[in-house]
Amino acid sequence: MRTPPWRPASILDELVFLIARLNRSLHFSKRWVRREARPISIKQLEIFGRNLTESRIINSAKYVQTELPTRLAHRIRDMQTLPYVVVANPHISQVYELYYKAFEAIRRIGEIENLDDNAKLCKKIRESLTEHLITIPKLTMGILECRDLMNPEDLDNFMNTVLRSRISRRVIAQHHLALSHSFSTLNKSCSFDKTYSNENVGEVFLKCNASTVIKRCMTAISTLCSATYGTSVKIPSIQVKGHLTATFPYILSHLEYIIGEILRNSIQSIIETHDSVEEPPPIEVTICETPLQIKIRISDRGGGIEPSILPYLWSFSTGPRSTQRLNNLSQVPKMAATIQELFVPYSNVSNTQLSDQIGCFNNTLQAASNNCNNSFDLGRIRNLSERPSNLRLGMGLPLSKIYAEYWA
C-alpha cells in the first residue's frame, strides 16, 4: 500500500510547510537574482526575427533560457520579501508555487544545441504559458484579500511590477515560439528564403494601422455588447478622425486589448446612461501622429467616472467596489488579458450567438494579417480563458495602462 502524501494537520504544520517551501527556493534563485534582466525593444524583436537561420533560432532559445528564469527569480524574491501573512495567502502562495515551478522547469533544461533541443524548450514554454493563465485572477484576489494587511500603495506597486514582468516574459516566450514555428514551416516548404512577409516578424506586427485596429475592435466589442444587452439595445457608432493612415510597429494583441477595453467601457457607459435615447451619441476617436509618437484619444458621452471611484481608478487593491470585484474574480479561474478571451460562453449568450461573435471577430481580425496566428476557434477560446464578458472586474483600465506604458 502506498503511503499517502503528507498534508498539514494543523495551522502550525501549514506554517512550517510554507517556510520550508520558501527556504527551498531561496538557494536556487539567489544567483539568478544577482543577474539583471536585459531590456528588449520592439525594434530589437523585429531585427532579430528577420532572415532566420538555425543558428538564430538556437541563439534565441539560449536567450529565452537565460531571461525567463532571471525574470522569474526576481519576482520570486519580491514575493519572499512580502510580509509573511501576505505571502501565506492561498492565492498568492499558489502564484508563488507556479513561478517556482516554471523557474525550475526552464532552469533544468539542458543546453540548447540543436532544433530538437529547441523543440523541447518550446514544449515546456507552451505548458507554462497555459498553466500561468490563472496568475492574474489569483494574484488580484490575493491582493484584494490582503488590502488591510499592507499599505495599499505598496500592494499596487507590487502588482504593477509583477504584471509588467509578466508582459515581458510572455513577449519573450511567445516571440520565440512564433519564430520557431515560422522557421519550421519555412523548412518544411523547402523555401530558401527564410524571411517573413512585410506584415509581421514573430509577434511584432510591422505596420499597425491605428484606424483599422480601432474599427476592428469596435465591430467585435459592439457584437459582444449586443449579445450582453440584447439586440433591441442601440449600440453607439464610432467616428474616427485625424491621421487615419498612420502606421507603426507594435504587438498587435497589446494594442487590441487597450483599445478593446476602453471601447467596451465607453459602449457600456453610453448604453446605461442613454438607455431611453433612440440614437445614442457616437464615440469619437482622434488619432494624432508625431515624429516619435502615435496618440489616440477616445471620447464618449457616457456620464464620466463616478467621483467615488476616480481616486482608485488605477488601483488593484483598493476602491469602493473591492468586495464586488473579489466576488466577480472568483468566477474567473483563468485570464489571458487579451481581447479574444471576451468571446467565451456565458449565461446570456446562446451557442449560436457565440459562434456568430467568434466568426465576426475572426473575419475582422484575420484581415489584419494571415501570419499572426490570431485565429481562435471555440475550443481554443474555452481553453484560453473562462471569463464571462458581462462580469466587471475593475481591472481593464489598470491593465491597459500597464500595457500602454510598457513600450513607452
Phi, psi and omega in degrees: 000133181286141176287127181295148179297147181292138175228143180299130181266344180213170179297328178294316177300322181296319178296315180298319181297316181293318178299319179298320179294318179296315180295325181301318184274344185300314184294315186291323185274350188300309183289334178288327180294331179292338180281141175270135175292135181273119182294152178234156177233163178299322179298318178297317178300319181293312184296315183294330185279355179275156176049059185293140172227168177300321180299320180293321178297318179295318178296322177297319179297319180294322176298314179299318183294337177269316187288318183298311177297325178298311182291323176295320180298321178296321179287324175300316179296321177302318180290326179293335181270356174292155173305143185304320183296336179279310182292340177281349176304133186302325180290312180293322178299323179293320177295319178303314180296321178298315181297317181294321179298315180294319178303311182293319184297315182284324180297325186275353176292135181295173181299137181278116183244336184209181184292331176294319176297320179295323179298321178294319178297315180298320178299316180294322179296315180298320178298316181294319179301319179291314180300325186277006176295342179275353189300309186297307179297320180296313182295319180294319177297319178298318179296317180295321179290337181258013186296339178263001184255349181216161174299126182304323180296320178294321178296317180293321177297319177298313181297317179298318179297314181297318183288323175297317179296322178299317178301313182299317182294318182290325176297311180300313183293311184290327177296317179294319177299318180294317179296316180297318180296316181295318179296318178297318180295318179295322178296317181294331180276000179061029179280140178267355181255093183275056179238165179268172173288180179280002187264316184211155172233107184061237179272354184270119174271117193287327184229069174293123174261113186304317182298316180295316180297317180299312181294322179295315178295322180297318178299315182293314182291324177298318178298318181295316181292327176297321178291328182285312186266346182105147184291345180282345181278132180285128177265131180297149176276176180232138177241117181251128180221171180105217182276084188286342181262003183297132176232156181199153177282136182197166171277111190301319182296328178293312181296318179298320181295313181301306182296316182299316181293318181293316179296322179297316177299318181296313181297314180298317181295318180294316180300316184282339179269325185243040185295340181263356181275133183294313178245105181293152179297146184285161171269129182254128180238128178244128178251127181235120180257128174241170180303331185244348187219157167242122180250134180235122177247128179246120182241140176217168176245060182260011176098355178078182181267136180302135180304328181289337182266331188310315181295341184249018188301323184256010184266140174269338192254342186229171178136159183292345182250025184301317181295317179296318179298319180297317178296318180293319180296331179295344178265005183238084183291335180225150178204122182262349183059050173229159180293332183298329186290347177289341184267067180232160180295141169210173196301329186267004186237127178282166178298325179295314178300318181298316180298320177297318179300312182296319178298316178299314182294316181297318182298317181285323182291318183291342176296336181287314183197134176274356186250358187273357177057045183257013181279129183237123172266172186301315181297318182292323179296319179298326178284328183293316186201158175231051184257108174298126189289346178271000176276137177257117186259348181069024183241349186301310182289314177301319179291321178298321179298317179295317177299315184294322183277345187299316182264004183290000000 
